[in-house]
Amino acid sequence: MIKSRYSAVESLKVMGRASKNVMGPNISVLLWNVFKCKRKGWQNDFASLAEDKDLILLQEAILNSPFDGLFYQSSEHQWIMASSFKNVKSNIETGVKTGSSVMASKHFFSVSAHSEPVTNTKKMMLATEYPLANSEGTVLEPSLLVINTHMINFVSFEKFRAHLDQAFQALEHHHGPILFAGDFNTWNRKRMAYFNELAISCSLEEVQIQRQPRLGHLFRHLDHIYCRGLRVVDVCVHTDIHSSDHYPISLSLQFIEG
């Protein structure tokens, strides 16, 4: 029997310090699958892209690596890392990581019920909530819910659907604004159609992004952003950044009052 390179973990780590008390009404966002920070230049690109962002949603983020100091010592963002597996040799954990200029009032995570073949690894969903203020600085109820997820890949549609159903359960009891984003591994129309069906049922609208499909992603878009109660002011795909196999996406949002 061949011993796996990875072992399962289900852990959550909170790092750094938030610099603001409330989120909004203008919210700047970065979404990026960082490819386990393996490519040269990642650190410099990350520092430039993360500057002045209120929310940073990373997939294939890592922990127990030489980059940990960026997150532990941050005085601009609170970082929450939810790991689903680790490399048994290096002890480096992999999962999703959310950074925020405001301290989360709630957070929870869930790992996929099924594993991906060959690596026998699972994927992670991280949900965080933040106090939200209007243009007059008044703190509002309910809060902003942020879902950062990396959906399971290389499995049957039934297993993908099970993971997607699990991720959407995090939205069921939230009645306020929502940002739902990540690497959804929507390799085919069937996956995308089911995703959109669930999004409509939760009154989520997909952010329209002008971009070219990539050969490495089989000419499908894998990274998506959905919102509820938030207006899209601007969106930009950073096609000049090559320190990951995914392009980073920057987004400006505004809370819709009333």
N, C-alpha and C positions, 0 to 999 in steps of 0.2 A: 504494500500500500504506500502511495506517494504522500509524504507529509506536506500539508498545505503551507504556503508562505504566510498565510494570514490566520489570525484567530479573531473570534467575535468579541467585541466589547460593546457595552451600552453605557456610555458615560457622558457627563456634562461638566464642562469647566467654564467658570466665569473669570475673566481677566480684565485688566485695565480700569479706567475711570471715565465716566461720562462727563461732558463739559457743559451740558445744558439741563434745565429742569423740565421743560416740556417740548413736545414736537409740534411743529406747524406754526402758521398755516402753510408756509412754503417748505417743502421737503425735497432734498436732493438725495438721489439714490445711485448706487453702483451695484450692478449685477455681474458676477464673473465666476465661471468655472476655471479655477487656477491650475488645473492639471497637476495637482500635488506639488506645485512650486518647483517643478523639475527643470524648467528651461532657464537659461542664462538671461539675466536682465529682469527677472520677475520682480525682485525687490524694489528696484528703481521705478518700474512701471506702477507697481502697487502704491508706492508712496505718493506718486504724482496723481494717480486716479482717485485715491482715497481722500485727498485734501479737500476740506470743506464739505464733505458728504455727511448727511444726517444718518443715512442707513447704508450699510455695505453688506451685501448678501453674497457669500462665497460658497461654492461647491468644490468638492475634492480638496477641501482645506485640510491642513495637517497640524498635528500637535506633537510635542516632544521632538522638535526639530531645531536646527540652528536659528530659525526665524521666530522662535517663541518670544524673544525679547520685544519685538515689534508690538505684540499684543499685551503682554504682561505690563509693560512700562508705558503704555499709551495713557495720556492725560486728556485725549480728545474723545475717545470712544470706549464704551464698555463693550467687551467682546464675549460672546457666548458660543462655545464650541460643543457640538453634539457629535460624538464619534460612534461609528458602527463596526469598525474593525481596525486591527493593527497588524503591522508587519512583525512577525515573531522574532526576526533577526535584529532589526533596527529599533523596535519598540515604537516606531512612528505610527500614530493613530490618524485615521482618515474619516472625514465626515463633512458636515456643513457648519459654517461659522457665520454668525451675524454680528456686525458691529453697529453701534448706535451712539449718537451724540447725547442721548437721553437714557437714563438707567431704566431697564425693563421693570415694569410693575409685576409681570407674570412671565413665566416661561415654562414650556414643557416640550418633550420630544417623543417621537415614536419611531421605531425601527421596522422595516418591512418584515412581513411574516415569512416571505420566501427569500431564498438566496439566489444569487446569480451563479450560473454553471461555471465550471473550471476553477474560479477563484473561491467559490463557496462563501462569498461576502454578501452582506445585506446593505440596503440603502436607508438614508435617514431623512426625517422631516423634523424641523425645529420651528416652533411657534413662540412668538414673543409679543407682548403687549406694552404700549407706551402711552403715557398721558398726552393728551392732544389739546392745543389751545387755538382759539380763533384769532383774528387779526387784532383784537383789542386785548389779547393776552389772557382772556378768561379760559380757565381749564374746563374742558367739556366732558360730558359723558355720552356715550361710552368711549372707550379708548380706541387707539389704532392697533389693529391686529396685523402682524407681519408673519407670513408663512414662507420659510426658506426650505426648499426641498430639492433633493436629487432622486429622481424616480428610478426604480429598478429597470435593468436592461437585460437583453439577451434571454428573455423568458417568454413564455406563451402570453397571448393576450389576456387569458384568464388571470394569470398571476400579476400582470401589469395592472389590470382592472382592480384587483384586490388591493394593491398598494395605493392606487389612486383613490379608491373609496376610503381607505384609511386616512389619507391626507385630507380629504374633504370633510371628514368627521370633525376636524379641528375648527371648522368654520360654523358648524351647525348652530351653536348657541351664542354666536357673536352677532350683535345687531348694528354695529357701527362700521366705520371705514375699514377696508381690508386692502392690503398689498400681498398678493400671492405670486411668487416668482421663483425661478430656478431653472435647472437643467431637467426638462421633463422627458428626455429621451423619446420624443415623439417621431419615431422613425417611419411610421406609415400612417395612411389616412385613417385607418380604423382606430388607432390610438388617439389621434388628434380629434376625431369626431366624438369619441367618448369623453375626452377631456372637455371639449366645448359644451357637450350636453350637460355635464356637471356644473360647469362655470355658469351657464345660463340659469340653471336651477338655483344658484346662489346669488344671482344678479351681478355677477362679475363680468366686466368688459375687458377684452384683450387690448393691450396697448399696441397700436399699429406701428410697426417698425419697418422702415425702408432699408432693405439689405439684400445681398446676393446670397443664394444658396451655395454651400461649400461641398466640394467633392468628398472631403474627409468625413462629412456628415451625411453622405449619400443624397446630397442635394435636398436635405430636409432641414428645417429650422428646429433646433432642440431647446434653445433658451427662450422662455416666454415670460411675459409679465401681464398679470391681470389685476384690475383695481375695482373697488367699489367705494363710492363716496369721495373719490379723489379725481381731480381734473389734471390731464396731462398737459403740461406747459411746453415741454421740449424733450426730445429723445435723440440720443446719438450713439451709433455703433462705432467703436474705435478700431477701424480696420488697419490702422498703422501700428497696432500693438500685436507683437508676435511671440510674446513670452508665455503663451498658452495655446492649446489647440482650440480654444473658444475665444471669440472677440469679446472684450468687456463692453458693457452697455451702460451708459449714463442716462439718467432720467431726472427731470424736474417735475414735481407734482405740487398741486395746491389743494388743500382741504376745501371741499364744497360746503359752505355754511348754509344753515337753514335746511 
